Amino acid sequence: MGKSQSSYLSHRGCNNTDVNAFRWYRDHASVLIGVNCKKCDSEWLTESVGREEYRKKDKFSVGQTTLHFMEKPSDDSVIPTDYTEITDLHNLAGSLTAGDHIIYQLDANLYHHAIVRRVEDMGPAYDKIIIIHMQIGGENDESKATIISEGPVDDMDKKTVIYKLNYDENNKLVDERSLTLARAEAWVGEIGFGDGNLTEKDCENFAFFCKTGIHPSRLVEDEKALAEVVRVIVPYRDEPIDNVADLSVGDQVVMFKKVLHPRCHMIVTSVDPVGRKIGVIRLTFARGVVEEEFMFRKPMFKVITESPYSAQEVIGRAKNPISTKYNIFLFNCKHFAFWCKTDKIPKSP
């Protein structure tokens, strides 16, 4: 686009007219579907991809394309609360689609977030995932600056652990895949996203923004503390429970809650063998730490692991945990329950 057209780019907010100070969103056919202003971070989309609910009156034109100012609420309902483990690395095309938000393990203590650009069939070898993500500068980059780049998931082998975040496609805050990819591609080559600090999960914030157009403010102080907790392998086994009388106060149990949250971990606070009721404390996405009572039902499993704490100490920890905010990869219900019982957080989600 020539500079002679820059007059089309003036918009309310910062009145930016510099064509080089916009990120250009284009679909797979290279059709312009939106822009992001580098100066004020406002987003402007065409009617084809920008939902009417979030479309404001302000608009401007780029050639024959009309772009509308978009503003979304910071609604926690859009944050995914569940994930799917990708196990067949020979058939990733059957499990992953361009625009998916994935997480994979970089090392023993760090999970990395990325947007899937495409999946390449490598024949008998493991399929290759091409991603767009934020990473620390390349091998020859001594500055260690965080950059947005496109490339493969490196060094995949049978031990590679990959998860796909399950966004609610019916939630209007979740954008269509063409816009997710357009956003991600528009940032390729940029230095950093947010404050550019990988230890503060900006790779997660970038991927979340690509999916929704929302800048998450999820890193509250307790989550920063959680990010520094060393994740370890916690030995344990699940023991099926056939009778409510087999449970004790302070036990860690697992119940099957719903399809998108199949294994819910919780701490037992009371047992009523006559009424077949149990009281529990658990960490929830929507309400934080909650105390509940419900009827015993199967299937239910007791988590058997070594604990240095008495039953009352476990309950005390559950009522005053290291964090009360649910985070699917830093502190979910499983992490919460294991922390209460063992003072440790398991490596994997």
N, C-alpha and C positions, 0 to 999 in steps of 0.2 A: 504494500500500500504506500503510495507516494505521500510526501509531506504536504502536497497541495491539497490533500483531503483532510488535513488535520483539523480544519475548522468544523468538520462534522463531529469531532470528538469531544467538544466542550460539554461537560455535564455538571449538574449541581453537586455540590459537595466540596470539591477542591478546584473545579474549573480546569481540570487537566486537559491540555490540547496537544500534548506531545505523543506522537504515535509510538515512540519507543518506551513510553511509560505506561503501556498497557500490556497485559498478557492476553493473547488472542485464543479463544476457544473455537476449535474447528472439529467437525464430526469426521467420520471415516471417509466421506466424500470431499473433504476440505472445505465444506460449507461453513461460513461463520455462524456460530450459534451463541456467542457471548464474548464478553471481555471482563477482565479484572483490572481495576485501576491500581497501579503500583504505589501511587501517592496516598490515596485515602482508603485503599483496600475494599472499595465498593465493587459489587458484582452486578453486571447488566446482562440480561439474557433475552433471547428471542422468545416469542410466544410458544414456539414449538417445544421448548424444553423448560421454560420457566413457569411454574405452576401459578395459576391465577390468584390463589389465596395469598401469595407472598409478593405479588406484583404491585409496585407503587405507581403513583401518577407520573413521576419523573421518567422521561425517556429521551433518547436522542438517536440520531441516524448515522450509520456508516454506509455511505453509498445508498443502496436501495434497502438495506437491512435496518429495521427498527429494533432497538434494544431497550428493555425496560429495567428500571432499577428494582433489585430484589432485596428483600429483607425478611429473614426468617427468625422466629423466636428461639431462644436458647432453651429448648425443651428436652429434658433428660429421656423422654420416651423414645427418642431416636437412637439412643446408645444401645448397641446390641448386647444382649445378656447371655447369649449362648454361642457355641461354636461347634464345628464338625471337624473331627480329625480326618485328615486325608491319608489313607493307608496304602492305596495302590499307586505306587510311584511309576508304574509302567503304563498306566492309563489315566494320566492326570486330566486329559481332555474330557474324560467322563465325569470328573468331579469339580473341575474349575472352569470358569468362564471369564473372558476379558471383562474387567471392571470389578472383579471380586476383591475384597479386602482380606488378605491372608497374614498370618503370623508364623514365623518359623524361628527355630532356636539358633542364635548366633554362637553362643557358648553356654557354659553350665549355668550362668546366672542371668542371661539376657535374651529376651524374645524381641524379634524385629518385625515391624509392620510394613506392609507394602501393598500396592495395587497391581493386580495381574494385568499385564499388557497383552500377552498371548501365551499359549502353550504349544510347544513344538514337539512333534512325534519323533523320537530318536531311535525307532526300531526296537531292537532287543535291549538297548540300554534304557535307563530311566528317562522319562520325558523331561524336557527342559522348560522351566518356567521363566519367561521374560517378564520382569517387573519394573515398575517405576516406584522409586522410594527415596528416602532421605538417608544419606550415609556420610560417614567421615571421608574426606578427600581420598583420591586414589593412591596407588603405590608411590607415584612420583610427586605427590602433593604433600610437602612437608608442613604446610600451614595447618593441616588437620581441620580445615574448614568443613562444615557440613554442607553438602550439595545435593540437589535433586538430580537423579540420574536414572537412566534406563539400562538394564542389563540382566543377565541370568542370575538365578539363585545359585550361588557358588557351592561346589563340592558336595553335591547331593549324593547320598549313599543310603543304604538300608536303614541307617540310624537316624536319618533326617526326619524331624518331627514337624509337620505342617498342619496348621489349623485354618479353616475358613470361618470368618465371623458371619453369623447369620443375622443379617439385617431384616427387619420386618418390611417386606416389599409393599405391604398395604399402607404403611405409614407414609403420609404425604411429604414428610420431611426427607425421606430417602429419595434421591434423584435417580433418573434412569441411567443406564450404563454408558450411553453415548456421552452424557455430560460428565460422568465420573472420569472417563478416559480423557475427555477434552481438558478438564481441569488438570489432571495429572500431567498430560503432555505439555500443557502451557507452562508448567513450572520446571520442566527439564532444563538443566543448566543454571538454575537459580542457586544462589548461595544462601542456604538455610531456609528455615520455615519457623515462624514463631521466634523464640530467642536462640534457635540453632543449637540447643544443647541436647544431645542424644540421651544423657542420663535423665533428662526430664521428659522422655518419651515423645519428643517432637515427631519422630517417625510415625507414631500412633496418631498424633494430632493431624499430621499431613494426610494420612490415609483416610482418617475420619472426615476431614474437610473435603477431600475429593468425592466421597460418597454422598455428602449432605450439603456442602457449601457453608457449614457452620464451623466456626472456630471454637473448639471445646475449651472450657476452663475447668478441666477435671483435676488438675494438679494442686489440690489443696495440701496444706502442710503435712497432714498425716499420710498422704499418698507419697510425698517426697521421702518420708521416713521409711515407708514400705519399700520403696524402690531400692533402698540401701540394705534391706534385709537379705542375707545370703540364703538362697534356696538350696535345700538339701534333699537327698533321697530319704524318705521316711519309710522304714519297713513297716508293713501292716498287712493284715488279711481281713476279708469280710466274712463274717459268720452269720448265716441266716437265723432269724429269730422266729420261732413258731408260736411263742406264748408271751404275753405281756409280762408275765411274772419272771421271765428270763432277763428282763432289763433292770438296771440299777441307776440311781441318781449319779450323774457324772459321766455316764456312757456317751460315746460318740456313735450316732446311728445314721443310717442312710435310708432315705425313702425315695420312691419314684413319684415325683410330683406331677409332671406333665411332659408332653412330647419334647418341647423346647428346653426343658430343664429336667432331664430324666433322673439324675442322681442328686438329691438335695441332702447335704450334711447338716447335722444339728447336734446340740448337746442336750441330754435328758436332764430335766430339773425336778420331775416328780413322776411317780408310777402309782397307778391305782388299779391293782389286779382285779378288784371286784367290779368296778365300773369299766374296766378295760380301756382306761384313758392314760395318756402320758402328756406331761408338760415338757416343753422344749424351749431352747433359745437358739435362734438361727440368724444368719445375716441374709438380708433380702436386698434386691436391687432397688425396689421402689420405696421401702420403708426403713432401710438400715437394719439395726439389730432389733429383733422383736421377740417377745415371749408369747407362746401360744399353747393351747391345749386341744387335743383332738383324740378321736377314737383310734385305738391300735388297729392296724390293718397290715396285711401282707401283700406284697413282699416287703420285708424290712430286714436290714442287716446291721449288725453291730461291728464297728471297726475295732479290731484288736491290735493294739500297739502299746509300746512301753510309755508310761507317763510318770513323771516325777511328782505329780500333784495328787492331793486327796480329792475326793468328789466335790467337797465344798470349795476347794481352791479352784477347781476347773470351772465351777459355776461363777465364782467371783471374777475369774478372768473373762468369762463370756459376757458378764455384765459391764466390764470395763476393758474392752479390747484395745489393741493397738490402733485400730481404725474402726469407725462405724459406717464408712462409705464403701459400698460394693464396687469392686473393680474386677472385671472378668479375668484379667491376667495378673493382677497384683494381689488382690484380696477378695476372692469369691467365697461362697459358703464352705467349700472344702478347705480352703486356706484358713478361714476363720476357725472351723472346728478343730483342725490339727494344731493350730496355734494355741487354742484353749487347752488342749490335752497335753501337748508336748513342748510348747514354746518354739516350734519349728514350723516352717512353711514348705510344703512339698515343691519340688522343682517344676513339675508339669502342671498345667491347669487341671 
